[in-house]
Amino acid sequence: TSEKMSPYENYIEAAPLNFFLTKVFGIPNHYNSSLAVGIKDILSASMGNLISSAQFNYMFDIPWLVQQYPEQFRSKPLLIIHGSQRADKTTLHENAHRYPNITLCQAKLDIMYGTHHSKMMFLLYDNGMRVVIHTANIIHNDWYQKTQGVWISPLFPKLASDQDLSQGDSVTQFRKDLLEYLGAYGTNKHLQEWQETIRQHDMSSAKVFIIGSVPGRHTGASKMKWGHLKLRKVLQEHGPDGSTVKDWPVIGQFSSVGSLGSGPENWLSSEWLESLSTVQANGIVKLSKPKLNLIFPCVENVRRSLEGYPAGASLPYSIKNARKQQYFNTFLHQWRAFSRGRSRASPHIKTYTRISPDAQYLAWFIVTSANLSKAAWGAYEKNNSQLFIRSYEIGVLFVPSKVEENLKLFNVQGVDSSKDSMLFPLPWDVPLTSYTQTDRPWLWDIAYTDKPDSQGNMWCPS
Ligand SMILES: O=C(O)c1cnc2c(C(=O)O)cccc2c1O
């Protein structure tokens, strides 16, 4: 293995949470030197001597992906898990065809409008494996000038062959939940081989919970396994206590918005917010529903971004949905990330958290592929007896007590001098910045021709 400290080891002491943002081209280097990684860093030989890998995603530029691996790893077996169908699937196969080491696996999407959104890497080395859960498509633009989130697992060592395979799970049941998520893809030989590989690795060092979504109408014991009900279940058991977070706001930050219903009580402020404001079930404290703050770029945020209006091609909020839910605008705040040098790096990251009113503490934090939509998080059906989910999503939930035994909260800014504090590297600025009177949420399918963007262009979608 390489003698020099690998970039990952350099960061690990500064990133006890393994939570990084992607490097951004065109901002001062300081903001790319700590807590930031590029795809080449993730795939670099300093992370391990790669034997094979798997890439779960929505969009793939296969020739570009191959080029992101170090030359000596470009012919290693690579499994690509996608949700493309019909012409998109044909195109993917045409692009993969010339790489004998690449195998394609199509995730079943039997439900209308469902997508394979999940973004995850399995990296198998000669001395263990890593799991990477992130928010970026496998295309150049997603790793160039956007704000994206990446969780990189510690190196999970291989279990000794005589070791009982039931060993090696973590306090958050990371491996069990990951295997259950993979099980939902059904019987695919290559995915089943990866499940066996995962079973052979000790993942006891994983300190995050998996919050996944898989398409289906989930009932009975499966109802709480996915989407916002999985979050609700984890927070009931391991969340903050009600007295601590009473009246703490919930913050949602995302890069796309679905059809949320004609009023907040249809889904947003009812079942969805109820899950995000769940506290440990011991308290009988009847909590008032907390304030909900949402972060989604306004037109000006997009216009001024490094990419200009084209950043909005990855912010697919449609006028059709927007006009049906004007109430949504009352929750909105601007994208601002001055603290991370990324106010102009348009967000494609999705994050959710519960934060103290003075913005000093976090009760928990999620980075995920899931945007603000019923398709991603699920919606109750049949009198709350089933949860209907359309898409595959995956994210990780950080809970203080699972990161460190007696840690109750994460610190946000300035470090609380008390020993039991841990700084959480927020991707965006607090306090939040409201929209101005004239600000409107970015909509990707209308024209903006009164002011040119940072590149001097207008936006005239066809
Ligand atoms: O990251 C993703 O999984 C993802 C999924 N879908 C889209 C769409 C769309 O579905 O129309 C448009 C533009 C960007 C994305 C995107 O970035």
The ligand as a Tripos MOL2 file, in Angstrom:
@<TRIPOS>MOLECULE
LIG
   17    18     1     0     0
SMALL
NO_CHARGES

@<TRIPOS>ATOM
      1 O1        -29.9210   13.2750   -9.1510 O.co2     1 LIG1
      2 C1        -30.9160   12.6910   -9.5640 C.2       1 LIG1
      3 O2        -31.2200   11.5360   -9.2050 O.co2     1 LIG1
      4 C2        -31.8080   13.3740  -10.5470 C.ar      1 LIG1
      5 C3        -32.9990   12.7880  -10.9140 C.ar      1 LIG1
      6 N1        -33.8300   13.3530  -11.8090 N.ar      1 LIG1
      7 C4        -33.4910   14.5320  -12.3840 C.ar      1 LIG1
      8 C5        -34.3410   15.1270  -13.3530 C.ar      1 LIG1
      9 C6        -35.6140   14.4630  -13.7300 C.2       1 LIG1
     10 O3        -35.9600   13.3950  -13.1920 O.co2     1 LIG1
     11 O4        -36.3150   15.0210  -14.6160 O.co2     1 LIG1
     12 C7        -34.0030   16.3300  -13.9480 C.ar      1 LIG1
     13 C8        -32.8240   16.9550  -13.6180 C.ar      1 LIG1
     14 C9        -31.9610   16.4080  -12.6630 C.ar      1 LIG1
     15 C10       -32.2910   15.1920  -12.0550 C.ar      1 LIG1
     16 C11       -31.4380   14.5860  -11.0970 C.ar      1 LIG1
     17 O5        -30.2880   15.1880  -10.7190 O.3       1 LIG1
@<TRIPOS>BOND
     1     1     2 2
     2     2     3 1
     3     2     4 1
     4     4     5 ar
     5     4    16 ar
     6     5     6 ar
     7     6     7 ar
     8     7     8 ar
     9     7    15 ar
    10     8     9 1
    11     8    12 ar
    12     9    10 2
    13     9    11 1
    14    12    13 ar
    15    13    14 ar
    16    14    15 ar
    17    15    16 ar
    18    16    17 1
@<TRIPOS>SUBSTRUCTURE
     1 LIG1         1 GROUP 0 **** ****
